[in-house]
Amino acid sequence: MKKIIISIIFILLISCTFYAQNDKKDKNAKNTNIEEINLGRIYFPKAFIHAKKDYKRGVYRVKFTKKDEIPYFIIMNKKKEPLFEEMAIVKAYKGKYKKFRYRLKREMLRGYEYFRIKLTRPDNFYMAYFLIKKREKRKEEKKTDEIKLEKKEIKQVTN
């Protein structure tokens, strides 16, 4: 009798583990079309513009995600609240080194006109570009520039 009870309990445990493993596989199958990589905090060295909205320079949290094979960079504030999504530009990676998860590079482009985040994966490059906000001169700076020009003109005339 004891052997029958022990064998029934053993069969129940095996069936429960089998069910749990299949349940995990189903959940993973549902999430296969969404891939996320948390890139951490990235410092934007200058103020930038996105969709006609100005953002200050500073630290932003960035997450890379693929939704239905479409790559995005999600930009978030310090409180991890999403500010906007930027669709990534994809370029094939033809390097010979393929044994890494990802590499991240941040750089300024075209005479400080654009800021680029470049994510290198073994299959592709994923890039996001942010337009740097042009700094407007203050009225005081414009006046001092005009005064300096006038002084140069006066010196040239006197010489």
BELGI-V547323 format. One record per residue. N is the residue number from 1. RES is the residue in one letter. OMEGA is omega as a letter, one per 40 degrees, with the letter a starting at -180 (999 if undefined). NEAR is the number of other ideal C-beta (glycine too) atoms within 10 Angstrom. D_LAST is the distance of its C-alpha to the last C-alpha in whole Angstrom. Layout:
n=N res=RES omega=OMEGA near=NEAR d_last=D_LAST
n=N res=RES omega=OMEGA near=NEAR d_last=D_LAST
This chain:
n=1 res=M omega=i near=5 d_last=120
n=2 res=K omega=a near=6 d_last=117
n=3 res=K omega=i near=7 d_last=116
n=4 res=I omega=i near=8 d_last=116
n=5 res=I omega=i near=9 d_last=114
n=6 res=I omega=i near=10 d_last=111
n=7 res=S omega=i near=10 d_last=111
n=8 res=I omega=i near=10 d_last=110
n=9 res=I omega=i near=10 d_last=107
n=10 res=F omega=i near=10 d_last=106
n=11 res=I omega=i near=10 d_last=106
n=12 res=L omega=i near=10 d_last=104
n=13 res=L omega=i near=10 d_last=101
n=14 res=I omega=i near=10 d_last=101
n=15 res=S omega=i near=10 d_last=101
n=16 res=C omega=i near=10 d_last=98
n=17 res=T omega=i near=10 d_last=96
n=18 res=F omega=i near=10 d_last=96
n=19 res=Y omega=a near=10 d_last=95
n=20 res=A omega=i near=10 d_last=92
n=21 res=Q omega=i near=9 d_last=91
n=22 res=N omega=i near=10 d_last=91
n=23 res=D omega=i near=10 d_last=90
n=24 res=K omega=i near=10 d_last=87
n=25 res=K omega=i near=10 d_last=86
n=26 res=D omega=i near=8 d_last=87
n=27 res=K omega=i near=9 d_last=84
n=28 res=N omega=i near=9 d_last=82
n=29 res=A omega=i near=9 d_last=82
n=30 res=K omega=a near=9 d_last=81
n=31 res=N omega=a near=9 d_last=78
n=32 res=T omega=a near=7 d_last=77
n=33 res=N omega=i near=10 d_last=75
n=34 res=I omega=i near=10 d_last=73
n=35 res=E omega=a near=12 d_last=71
n=36 res=E omega=i near=13 d_last=68
n=37 res=I omega=i near=16 d_last=66
n=38 res=N omega=a near=13 d_last=64
n=39 res=L omega=i near=17 d_last=61
n=40 res=G omega=a near=10 d_last=60
n=41 res=R omega=i near=12 d_last=57
n=42 res=I omega=a near=16 d_last=54
n=43 res=Y omega=i near=9 d_last=50
n=44 res=F omega=a near=19 d_last=48
n=45 res=P omega=a near=12 d_last=44
n=46 res=K omega=i near=15 d_last=43
n=47 res=A omega=a near=15 d_last=44
n=48 res=F omega=a near=20 d_last=46
n=49 res=I omega=i near=13 d_last=47
n=50 res=H omega=i near=15 d_last=51
n=51 res=A omega=i near=6 d_last=52
n=52 res=K omega=i near=5 d_last=50
n=53 res=K omega=a near=9 d_last=50
n=54 res=D omega=i near=9 d_last=48
n=55 res=Y omega=a near=17 d_last=49
n=56 res=K omega=i near=10 d_last=47
n=57 res=R omega=i near=14 d_last=46
n=58 res=G omega=a near=14 d_last=49
n=59 res=V omega=i near=12 d_last=52
n=60 res=Y omega=i near=18 d_last=55
n=61 res=R omega=a near=19 d_last=58
n=62 res=V omega=i near=22 d_last=59
n=63 res=K omega=i near=17 d_last=62
n=64 res=F omega=i near=21 d_last=63
n=65 res=T omega=i near=16 d_last=66
n=66 res=K omega=i near=15 d_last=68
n=67 res=K omega=a near=12 d_last=70
n=68 res=D omega=i near=6 d_last=72
n=69 res=E omega=i near=7 d_last=70
n=70 res=I omega=a near=10 d_last=67
n=71 res=P omega=i near=20 d_last=64
n=72 res=Y omega=i near=18 d_last=62
n=73 res=F omega=i near=21 d_last=60
n=74 res=I omega=a near=17 d_last=60
n=75 res=I omega=a near=22 d_last=58
n=76 res=M omega=i near=16 d_last=59
n=77 res=N omega=a near=13 d_last=58
n=78 res=K omega=a near=10 d_last=58
n=79 res=K omega=a near=6 d_last=62
n=80 res=K omega=i near=9 d_last=63
n=81 res=E omega=a near=8 d_last=63
n=82 res=P omega=i near=11 d_last=62
n=83 res=L omega=i near=14 d_last=58
n=84 res=F omega=i near=13 d_last=58
n=85 res=E omega=i near=15 d_last=60
n=86 res=E omega=i near=19 d_last=57
n=87 res=M omega=a near=11 d_last=59
n=88 res=A omega=i near=22 d_last=59
n=89 res=I omega=a near=14 d_last=57
n=90 res=V omega=i near=14 d_last=60
n=91 res=K omega=a near=12 d_last=59
n=92 res=A omega=i near=7 d_last=62
n=93 res=Y omega=a near=14 d_last=62
n=94 res=K omega=i near=6 d_last=63
n=95 res=G omega=a near=9 d_last=63
n=96 res=K omega=a near=4 d_last=65
n=97 res=Y omega=a near=9 d_last=66
n=98 res=K omega=a near=9 d_last=68
n=99 res=K omega=i near=5 d_last=69
n=100 res=F omega=a near=10 d_last=67
n=101 res=R omega=i near=7 d_last=67
n=102 res=Y omega=i near=12 d_last=63
n=103 res=R omega=a near=12 d_last=60
n=104 res=L omega=i near=14 d_last=57
n=105 res=K omega=i near=11 d_last=53
n=106 res=R omega=a near=14 d_last=50
n=107 res=E omega=i near=9 d_last=47
n=108 res=M omega=a near=13 d_last=44
n=109 res=L omega=i near=12 d_last=43
n=110 res=R omega=i near=9 d_last=40
n=111 res=G omega=i near=7 d_last=37
n=112 res=Y omega=i near=11 d_last=39
n=113 res=E omega=a near=11 d_last=40
n=114 res=Y omega=i near=14 d_last=44
n=115 res=F omega=a near=20 d_last=46
n=116 res=R omega=i near=15 d_last=49
n=117 res=I omega=a near=22 d_last=53
n=118 res=K omega=i near=17 d_last=55
n=119 res=L omega=i near=20 d_last=58
n=120 res=T omega=i near=18 d_last=60
n=121 res=R omega=a near=17 d_last=64
n=122 res=P omega=a near=13 d_last=66
n=123 res=D omega=a near=10 d_last=66
n=124 res=N omega=i near=15 d_last=63
n=125 res=F omega=i near=18 d_last=59
n=126 res=Y omega=a near=23 d_last=59
n=127 res=M omega=i near=18 d_last=55
n=128 res=A omega=a near=21 d_last=54
n=129 res=Y omega=i near=16 d_last=50
n=130 res=F omega=a near=21 d_last=48
n=131 res=L omega=a near=11 d_last=45
n=132 res=I omega=i near=20 d_last=43
n=133 res=K omega=i near=14 d_last=41
n=134 res=K omega=a near=10 d_last=38
n=135 res=R omega=i near=8 d_last=36
n=136 res=E omega=i near=8 d_last=34
n=137 res=K omega=i near=10 d_last=31
n=138 res=R omega=i near=9 d_last=32
n=139 res=K omega=a near=8 d_last=31
n=140 res=E omega=i near=8 d_last=29
n=141 res=E omega=i near=10 d_last=27
n=142 res=K omega=i near=11 d_last=26
n=143 res=K omega=i near=11 d_last=25
n=144 res=T omega=i near=12 d_last=23
n=145 res=D omega=i near=11 d_last=21
n=146 res=E omega=i near=10 d_last=20
n=147 res=I omega=i near=10 d_last=18
n=148 res=K omega=i near=10 d_last=17
n=149 res=L omega=i near=10 d_last=16
n=150 res=E omega=i near=10 d_last=14
n=151 res=K omega=i near=10 d_last=12
n=152 res=K omega=i near=10 d_last=11
n=153 res=E omega=i near=10 d_last=10
n=154 res=I omega=i near=10 d_last=9
n=155 res=K omega=a near=9 d_last=6
n=156 res=Q omega=a near=8 d_last=5
n=157 res=V omega=a near=7 d_last=6
n=158 res=T omega=i near=6 d_last=4
n=159 res=N omega=999 near=5 d_last=0
